[in-house]
Amino acid sequence: MISLIAFRDNSCDPKKCTVKKLEKFGMINVVKKITQVPKTTLLLDPTAEYVISPADKKWVTSITALDCSWVVLDTTNLNPWKNRRALPFLVAANPVNFGKPFTLTSVEALAAALVILGEKEQAVRILEKFNWGLNFLKLNEEPLEEYANAKDSAEMLKVQSEYIG
Ligand SMILES: C[S@@+](CC[C@H](N)C(=O)[O-])C[C@H]1O[C@@H](n2cnc3c(N)ncnc32)[C@H](O)[C@@H]1O
């Protein structure tokens, strides 16, 4: 099991915020200041230079999502976090961005990272709290399996190119 963390700034609609729900079930540790995010965490940053891969398994003890609205998401001041990772091509299953690539909710992003790092059961446990959640795994079944079997980020990008050309 990998610890899950979210930095939440309350810019999301609280009724739709996926982290709020995970917090209610005690499945995630929420911090209110970015400085409280451990520097050792794997930080999910869609603008990161490097893509996550199973090679990260050997050092990851926690995964952190930046849980804010896409409109205010600012990743320009994240230099102190050296382990920032983008997710590869995956499609959202949530009702707000259904079918859109790369624009995942926090729970989808955390679940994708868990599957790639070999923790599928934990991914299922967090997704099943949402009525559309498990659909994320179904919709992305094939790429997720290939990503989870990749050796490193170079292989991840090779797999991704099968999907986005
Ligand atoms: C911008 S917030 C939006 C939260 C959403 N309103 C919710 O309720 O879940 C989504 C967060 O998930 C992570 N995330 C989503 N898509 C990602 C991707 N393609 N690569 C890396 N992280 C991603 C990032 O931490 C991002 O800041």
The ligand as an SDF file (V2000), in Angstrom:
LIG
                    3D

 27 29  0  0  0  0  0  0  0  0999 V2000
   -6.2570   19.8450  -11.4090 C   0  0  0  0  0  0  0  0  0  0  0  0
   -6.8200   18.7140  -10.1770 S   0  0  0  0  0  0  0  0  0  0  0  0
   -8.5520   18.6750  -10.5040 C   0  0  0  0  0  0  0  0  0  0  0  0
   -9.2490   17.9950   -9.3530 C   0  0  0  0  0  0  0  0  0  0  0  0
  -10.6930   17.6760   -9.6260 C   0  0  0  0  0  0  0  0  0  0  0  0
  -11.4760   18.8530   -9.5920 N   0  0  0  0  0  0  0  0  0  0  0  0
  -11.1900   16.6150   -8.6350 C   0  0  0  0  0  0  0  0  0  0  0  0
  -12.1980   16.8330   -7.9470 O   0  0  0  0  0  0  0  0  0  0  0  0
  -10.5650   15.5630   -8.5470 O   0  0  0  0  0  0  0  0  0  0  0  0
   -6.3200   17.1140  -10.7440 C   0  0  0  0  0  0  0  0  0  0  0  0
   -4.9390   16.7000  -10.2670 C   0  0  0  0  0  0  0  0  0  0  0  0
   -4.7390   15.3210  -10.5900 O   0  0  0  0  0  0  0  0  0  0  0  0
   -3.4110   15.1270  -11.0640 C   0  0  0  0  0  0  0  0  0  0  0  0
   -3.4660   14.8590  -12.5130 N   0  0  0  0  0  0  0  0  0  0  0  0
   -4.5310   14.8710  -13.3410 C   0  0  0  0  0  0  0  0  0  0  0  0
   -4.1890   14.5590  -14.6070 N   0  0  0  0  0  0  0  0  0  0  0  0
   -2.8490   14.3420  -14.5930 C   0  0  0  0  0  0  0  0  0  0  0  0
   -1.8700   13.9960  -15.5830 C   0  0  0  0  0  0  0  0  0  0  0  0
   -2.2080   13.8250  -16.8740 N   0  0  0  0  0  0  0  0  0  0  0  0
   -0.5800   13.8620  -15.1880 N   0  0  0  0  0  0  0  0  0  0  0  0
   -0.2130   14.0470  -13.8930 C   0  0  0  0  0  0  0  0  0  0  0  0
   -1.0880   14.3860  -12.9120 N   0  0  0  0  0  0  0  0  0  0  0  0
   -2.3800   14.5300  -13.2590 C   0  0  0  0  0  0  0  0  0  0  0  0
   -2.6550   16.4250  -10.7980 C   0  0  0  0  0  0  0  0  0  0  0  0
   -2.0960   16.4060   -9.4990 O   0  0  0  0  0  0  0  0  0  0  0  0
   -3.7760   17.4430  -10.9380 C   0  0  0  0  0  0  0  0  0  0  0  0
   -3.4480   18.6610  -10.3340 O   0  0  0  0  0  0  0  0  0  0  0  0
  1  2  1  0
  2  3  1  0
  2 10  1  0
  3  4  1  0
  4  5  1  0
  5  6  1  0
  5  7  1  0
  7  8  2  0
  7  9  1  0
 10 11  1  0
 11 12  1  0
 11 26  1  0
 12 13  1  0
 13 14  1  0
 13 24  1  0
 14 15  1  0
 14 23  1  0
 15 16  2  0
 16 17  1  0
 17 18  1  0
 17 23  2  0
 18 19  1  0
 18 20  2  0
 20 21  1  0
 21 22  2  0
 22 23  1  0
 24 25  1  0
 24 26  1  0
 26 27  1  0
M  CHG  2   2   1   9  -1
M  END
$$$$
